[in-house]
Amino acid sequence: MKAVITGASGLLVIGTAYSRAKNGLVKLDLTDAAAVEKFFKEQKPDVLVHCAAERRPDVAEQDHEGVLRLNIETPKRLATICQELGIMLIYISTDYVFDGKNPPYEVDDKPNPLQFYGETKLGGEEAIKSVYPDAVILRVPILYGKTEYNSESAINTLIDVVLNHDKAATVDNVSSRYPTNVEDVARVLKDLSVTKLKDHKNIKGIYHFTGQECMTKYQICEVLSTVLDAPIDHLTAQNTVDKSASVSRPENSHLSNKRLQETGIDTSFVKLGAWFSKNLTPIK
């Protein structure tokens, strides 16, 4: 089985990238329609996992036109190509399509994004469904794992927050997060692909996958503090919603794994502290 992953230089085979095309990755501008079509006709993959997107809500607010192009127009173009060439498409979406008021969310619950980023990811879902109803949409929450830079993950970047004792910071202690490791996501993607392409089961539509540890960002900092053996007396827990935030975020957008489980897909997950204990070295 041959797979292509767009945005492969990010947190989450032939991999494509654009701004950081190295280490065997193929440079491909996904906004170049002719180049994209040529690439897929030449490579003839069995499955495309479309990860490439503007994933940062604050950044998305600053460039509506560019984000619409990347998060909606590009997925629709890829879906059209995949449909024409008979390629299985898995589109990575987000828990931010929900408003966080009535968790846990099933795949058929009505989305209600609170910010432009969530609107564009939902728009990407709808654009794909309009041209390729058999495509798979996998919604995931906040991710972490091995990165080139800590800033690539909203979880990994907290390592820098914990270690930067010269900079006092206030850290959210209200919103519930469900940190999910990219290696677990990769396993689910593989299992979905195998189940459809080799076992010939009817895999299509929306699925959710999430880890099940409920934590605030401050609690994540506490875990990292223990793993790193580093004090966090420079951090203050923010126990109220930040009304001054430039972008609204859902308070608890917990996803339900129910549909994956009913399909027979393994939804086990590694715990945050256990993974970082194996992949971080205490500073002392």
ABEGO torsion letter per residue (X at the ends): XBBBBBGAABAXXBBBBAABBBGGBBBBBAABAAAAAAAAAAAGBABBBBABBBABAAAAAABAAAAAAAAAAAAAAAAAAAAAAGBBBBBBBBAAABAGABOBBBAABBBBBABAAAAAAAAAAAAAAAABAABBBBBBBBBBEBBABAAABAAAAAAAAAABAABBBBBBAABBBBBBBAAAAAAAAAAAAAAAAAAGBBBBEBBBBBBABBBBAAAAAAAAAAAAGBBAAABBBBABBBAABABBBBABABBBAAAAAAAGBBABBBBAAAAAAAABBBAX
